[in-house]
């Protein structure tokens, strides 16, 4: 009787371990978590957004950047009215058998989405790749019009952001995930624009 019980316990433990291995190695081989969001005004922001607007209107917008709510004309020519928002997340591999390329893009913004002009996806910034049992920090860039927004509204925009992530394994194939910033506490706002004075 005891031998039967022990045998059943061994079978159950083996089955649980096997299912856990399948789950961690094949079903969800990479985990994602929000890290921080940096909202910055600096000298290169407005010229970059202006360039994206011009190339969009010529039909020449660079690969990896796409139009979100830009409608052909910038709402202002004041550099103070624009900000780049860097949405950082951590990708952590559980996988022993594969390496992955990572791409991420803005899926949605719950509030003030009309303020987001352009989005630059993660793999346009760097060719993100994660090895076996490694971690890597990635980010997506949002170009945002903030001319009529205060700091609280900018933080509300950030907490409504949802990032859609795809990883591509050499052997396992494509897997998907998402990161939401609704509980992100590490949000910084910085203005380093040079003064004209």
Secondary structure, 3 states (H helix, E strand, C coil): CHHHHHHHHHHHHHHHHHHHHHHHHHHCCEEEEEEEEEEEECHHHHHHHHHHHHHHHCCCCCCCEEECCCCCCCCCCCHHHEEEEEEEEEEEECCCCCCEEEEEEEEEECCCHHHEEEEECHHHHCCCEECCCCEEEEEEEEEEECCCCCHHHHHHHHHCEEEEEEEEECCCCEEEEEEECCCCCCEEEEECCCCCC
